[in-house]
Structures are given as structure tokens and as C-alpha cells.
Amino acid sequence: MAYLETQDGLTEDDKELLINLSEIVEQRQQNIRLEEQRGFVENLLRLRFGNIDESLSLVIEPLLKLTPEESSRLIWQSYRETLLMKLSY
């Protein structure tokens, strides 16, 4: 927004377009971070337990709600059954 305040000569339509584009870029960046975090969690699960079967796939979303440190620690320190029990609602 500070950028827009310094831009003389922009029409209201221009400003609205820039705001909308900024929101789109921010949303895309959030999606990219979430995809990267999902890939990280999936890789840890594969390293720890082999393949990701249907049961393990159910704990991915709950793990994504944790910080990367918490999810990593939980994956590495838990047995498969314990992880499933803690995170399968």
C-alpha cells in the first residue's frame, strides 16, 4: 500500500488493479509455501515409514497445521501407530 501512496497520476482503477494484483501475488506465495511444506512433510513420512498409505495420508493435513519444527519432531519421535492415534480425528 505504501507504494500506491507514492504514485501520483494513477487512476482509482489503476490503484484497484494494483491492489487486486498484490492480493493475487500474496495468495500465490502462500500457496507455494503450503505446497513446499506439504512436500517436506510427505518426504519426512516416506523417510520414516516407507510409503504413504491411506492411513498416513490422513495425518498430513493435521501435520501441516503444526509448525515445521513440531511436525518434524512428531514424525521422527513417534511410532506409526502413535502418530496415527494422535493426529487422526
GIFENHU-V999816 format. One line per field, one symbol per residue. phi: phi as a letter, one per 20 degrees, with the letter a starting at -180 (. if undefined). psi: psi as a letter, one per 20 degrees, with the letter a starting at -180 (. if undefined). burial: + if it has 24 or more other C-alpha atoms within 12 Angstrom, else -. Layout:
phi: ???
psi: ???
burial: ???
//
This chain:
phi: .gfffeefneffffffffffffffffffffffffffffffffffffffcnedegffffefgffffefgffffffffedfgffffffdee
psi: hhghhinqiprhggggghgghghggggghgggggggggggggggggggjcroagghhiigghhhirqhgghgggghiqqghgggghio.
burial: ------------------------------------++--++-++---+------++-++-+++------++-++----+--++--+--
//
